[in-house]
Amino acid sequence: MKVVELMNKAVVTCQPSEKLYGVMNKFELFNIAGMPVVDKNGKMIGIVCQSDILKGLKTGNMNELSVSDVMSTEVITAAPTESAVVVAKIMVEKHINRIPIVENEKVVGIVTRGDIIKAVAECG
């Protein structure tokens, strides 16, 4: 199975200039725990998750800090044609919960641990 078959294509993203309170509102509104960070042209430049925000709050508050202050810039990505098994192994090995699916530097989907579990449950 390829990740294109199980990825979420409706990816919620944010920009590096967004304040953390806005990102937390997106987390709650869309029931997610992380999202890719894209520049004005839609190119992925990082990822931000709840744990990044919690670490950032040790040095500032959600009204002052921006996504660029807390985001991770070293992001593991995968192509839509990548095997779901390979992506699952990467998640386990790297202790990550989501992998953006990127094509031509643009985010075209995202795969979470939940997506992998759902796919396995549906296969069995």
Buried (B, 14 or more C-beta within 10 A) or exposed (E): EBBBEBBBEEBBBBBBEBBBEBBEEBBEEEEBEBBBBBEEEEEBBBBBBBEBBEEBEEEEEBEEBBBBBBBBEEBBBBEBEBEBEEBBEBBEEEEBBBBBBBEEEBBBBBBBBEBBEEBEEEEE
